[in-house]
């Protein structure tokens, strides 16, 4: 049951903060994006507001639900992500969580400046990004830590929107740096291929990606980006050490365009 409760908050790829650092031999860092006319067009055509409704399922049961609201004006962005237990899990434990990420829309994509997470029964977690100094300040309750800030670092809430303004790679693998406000973790993600999914939104052409697992790492995750919906993730799958899989599926998408 503890795994079911934890899975409710798997709406924004949080497996990243559970994974150990990976150093695959063929790992590469995604190179900076060249600022060209098509790049500006991608920012200009991205919806100014997205509302995303999400359902989390495990072993045939709905165990959680969530909603994301993403807004931007071409210069700055804000994401508010809310989740809670539901179904059989909520009958045992009522947990609610809210995350908020704010930052800039740059020529290299999203660049967060602040992140905050609030969760039932837990101290708030915060991350402050000082890009000029190259420092990331992490805090949880009275605990505070300052660590080096790698280029292109994201937080749990901004991560699903990383490819709205930058074209996702269609070969090889790339490194992800992500924080949950308490720690910073890095790992590799490999492109699996293009797939058509049958979803609540209809049949969707997607790009599929999977975390690279090495050594005794048994925790896995995958995500699918919709080519028809500005590269937003429409499915996320997390696999626990015992092989139990949790699927987060987008059930509704509402766009506000310019």
N, C-alpha and C positions, 0 to 999 in steps of 0.2 A: 504493500500500500504506500510506503514512503516513496518508492520509485514512481508510482502513479501520480502522487502529489507533486513531486519534483518535475514530472514531465509536462504539467500544465504550463510551466513557465519556459517551455522549449519553443516559444513562438518566434524568437529572434536569433536562432542559431547559437544558444548559450553553451552548446557543447564546447565551444572554443575556450571557455574558461575552465574546463575540466581536463582538457587534453594537455599532455606534456609537450615541451618544445620538440619539434621534429627537425632533423637536419639531413634530409634526403640528398643523395649525391647529385641528382639532377634537378634539385630545387632551384628556382629562379625568383627574383623579385620582379614584379611587373614594372616595366620601364615607364617613365613619365609620359603622359599623354601629350602629343603635340597639339597645340591650340590652333585649329584650322577652322575654316568656314563650316564644315560638317559638324565639328564639335560645338560651335555656337548654336547651330541649328538643333542639335540634340537637346541642349538646355532650353532653347526657345520653345520646342515642341513638347517638352515634358509637362504633364498636367500640373497645375499650380497647387492642387489639393487632391489627395488620395485618401479615401476611407476604405480600410481593409478589414473584413470580418473573418475570423479564423476559428476553426474547430480542431481540437486535439483528440485523437483516437488511439486506443491501445487494446489489442486482443478483442476487437469487435465492439468496444464500448467507448462512448464519448466521455472523456475525463477532464476536459478543460475547454474554455472558450476565451477569445480575446478580440480586441479591436485596436487597430492602428490608425492614426491620423497623421499624414505627412503633408507639410505645406512648405512652399518656397516661392521666392519672387525673382529667382535668377541670381541673386547675390547671397542671400542667407536662407537657411532652412530650419525647420522645427519638426520633430517627430514626438508624438505622445503615444505610448503603447500601454494598453491596459489588459490584464489577464486575471482570470479567476478559476478556481476549481469548479467543476460541474458534474452532474450525474452522480454516479455511485461514490466518487471521490469527495464531492461536496457534502454528501451525507455524513462522511466521516470527519472531514476537516475543511472548514471554510477559510480559504486563503485568497487574498486579493493582492495584486501587485500593480504598480504604476512606474513606468520608466519614461524619462524625457531626455531627448538629445537636442542640442542646439549647435549651430555652426555655420560654416560658409560653403557656398557653391563656387568652386574654383575651376581653373582650366584642367586640373588633375582629378576633378570629381568632388565628392563630399569631404569636408575637413571639419570635424567636430571641435568645438571650443569648450563645451560643458556637457556633463552627463549626470543624471541623478536617478536613483532607484529607491522606491519605497515599497515595503512589503509587510504584510500583517505579522506582528510579533518580532520584527527585526529592526535593527538600527538602519537608518538611511545610508546608502552608499553613494559617493560622489567621485567624479573624475574631472579635473581641470586641465586642459591642454594648453601649454605655453609653447607655441610653435617657434617663436623667435628664440627662446632660450633652449629649446629641445628638451623640455622637462614635462613630465606627466605627474600631477599630484593626485594621489589616491587617498580616500578617507572612508572609514566605516565607524560610526559612533565617535569615540575619542581617539581612535587609531588613525595615524596619518603617515604616509610614505611618499617620497618623491623618487621617481625612477626616470631613466632616459626614455625619450619619446622617439620611437622609430618613425621614419617617413610613412605616410599613408595609414597610420593607425586609426582604427575605428572603435566605436563602442558597440555594445550589444544591440542597441536600438537603431543606430544608423547603418549597421552592417547590411540588413536586407535591402537597403536602398543604394548600395554602393555602385550598382551598375545602371541606375537610371540615367546618369550623366556621362558614363564611360562605357564603351562597348566591351562586353565580357569576352575573354579569350576563348578561342575555339580549338585550341590544341595545347598540349603540354600541361604544366601545372604552375601554380603561383603560390606565394606565401601570404598569409593573412596575419595581421597583428590586431588584437581586439582586447578590450578591457571591459570588466563588469563593475568597475569602481573600486574593487578590492585588489585585483591583481591584473597583470598584463601577460597575455599568452600569445605564442606564435605557433603556427602549424601550416602544413601544405595542403592545397586543394588541387585535385586533378580533374581535367575535363573528361567526361565519360562519353558524351555524344549527344546528338539531337534526337528527341523522342516526342511522340504525340501522346498526350495524357487525356483521359476521359475524366473530367472534373465537374463540379457543380456549376462552373462557369461555361461548360461545354467542352468540346474537343479543342485542345490547345497545343500548339507547337512549342516545345521547350528545349532549353539547353540544360543538360544534367551534369552536376559536379559532385565529387565525392572526396571526403577527407582521406589523405594518405596515412595509412596505419603502418607503423613499424614496430619491431620488437614484440613485446607482450601487450601492446596497446589493443584492447578489445572493444573500446568505445568507438562507435562509428557514427557518421552522419552524412547525409546527402541533401542536395537541394536542387530544385528545378526552377529555372527562370523562364517566364513567359515571353516569347518573342512578339506576341500580340498585345502585351500590356506593359510596354516600356521596360522590359527586363526585370519586372518585379517577381519575387519568388512566390510561386503558387502552391508549392509543396516542400516540406522539410521533413526529413526522416532522421530520427535519432535512435541508435541501437545501444542498449546498455550492455554491461559486461556479460550478463547471463543470456544475451541474445534477444531480449524483449525489445520490440520495435515500437516507436511512438511516431505517428504521422500527424503533422500539423498541416491542414489543408485550408486554403483560402476558399470561402464559400460565397463571398460577395466582394466586388470591387466597384467603387463609385469614384468617378473622376470629375474634377472641375477644371476646365480648360481655360485658356486665355480668351 
